[in-house]
Amino acid sequence: MKTDVRSLIVGTYLLSLVCSCASEGTLDNGKPLSLMEDSKNMVEMAQLFTPLSMVALDEKQSDKLKWISKIDYVNGRYYVLGGLERGKLITFDSKGKFLMDIGDIGHASGEYVQASDFAIDKANNRIAILEAPNKVLLYDMNGKFLFEKYFKKTSFWNIAWNNNEYILSTNNFSIQEKDKLLYVYDENFNLKNSYVDNLPYTIGMSNVLATPLQVDGNDVNYIDPVTKGIYTYKSKVADVQRTYKWLLPNPMPDKDYVHYKTFVENQYRYDFILDAVVDENRILTSYKRGDYMFVNLMTRSGMSKTFGHIDVSLPKLIKGSGRYVFLAIRGREYLKDKAYFTKYKKGINNNDGYLIFKCKLK
């Protein structure tokens, strides 16, 4: 399927109007993940995912969601970040019934202009909502506002929680010359450490990914399409390593990520990462080569299991805090393409809103 990456990145780029001005240092290692082989094989969704469950979100709430950017499932509840224009965090029960909003859009205490990302603090039963680039709001599990944390000097675009720590990422897209890529805070948002120098002047390509920060057992992975690598924060040793590096036949040069116009003009000349998710012993990557989108499902050792051209509109690969990958697909999109999972087609119609599939990688 031909893919115009403009539609993927225009929205996120316009929301991000600052340039990264950091030092050039980075980690130059990582296990190679080869995307060098070309294949004319057509890959279907069922070859990539094993669906464990499907719920249709409450119809009235689903109508208010033009897009969904993140999903998690904790203690029998779905947490869904989406909206018509501005992002909002909404909760549903295990059957898709609407429960409540967490916070609200506004400027008053406990409100946010736009929810950019969120994380569930399972140790302290709290919900952290990131209002990029410089504020985190904390709520209890019933949506009661607790407190907020401002960041005066650093711009953050994603947040994760793991092992009683908050990990925030600048996505190579910040305003301070000495900013790092990843920052680790304790449960009270006291800074513990920061890791990996930002790249200079990149356009924030990680904002294209559904979940650049992904909880992976005791670790947290950061997916970076610019350096074509996966950085892993290991909480047990309090360190970050570049654990994987993608190899592409004709990778886009780093300099073409500096200006948005340059990237758009050259997007059809080069290969680049579109999305990726790490789940237990599998890594699924979607990437653009020429005019087409390809996928590669491989083991952590780098051995390909399924790869080829995909002829559907691949949903965002949303990694939850547990061992699940979520796909949000509207009813009409699900029914029009036979490549989607057939076992759930009964009872679904074109008027259905978002269907949430909780999956494992094959």
LINZIGI-V938894 format. One record per helix or strand of 3 or more residues. SS is the DSSP state (helix for helix, strand for strand). FROM is the first residue (numbers start at 1). LEN is the number of residues. If there is no record, write none. Layout:
<<SS:FROM:LEN> <SS:FROM:LEN>>
//
This chain:
<<helix:6:10> <strand:31:4> <helix:45:3> <strand:49:8> <helix:59:4> <strand:67:8> <strand:77:7> <strand:88:6> <strand:98:5> <strand:117:5> <strand:126:6> <strand:135:6> <strand:145:6> <strand:158:5> <strand:165:5> <strand:180:6> <strand:191:7> <helix:205:4> <strand:213:4> <strand:219:6> <strand:229:6> <strand:239:9> <helix:254:4> <helix:260:7> <strand:271:9> <strand:282:8> <strand:292:8> <strand:304:7> <strand:325:6> <helix:331:6> <helix:342:3> <strand:354:8>>
//
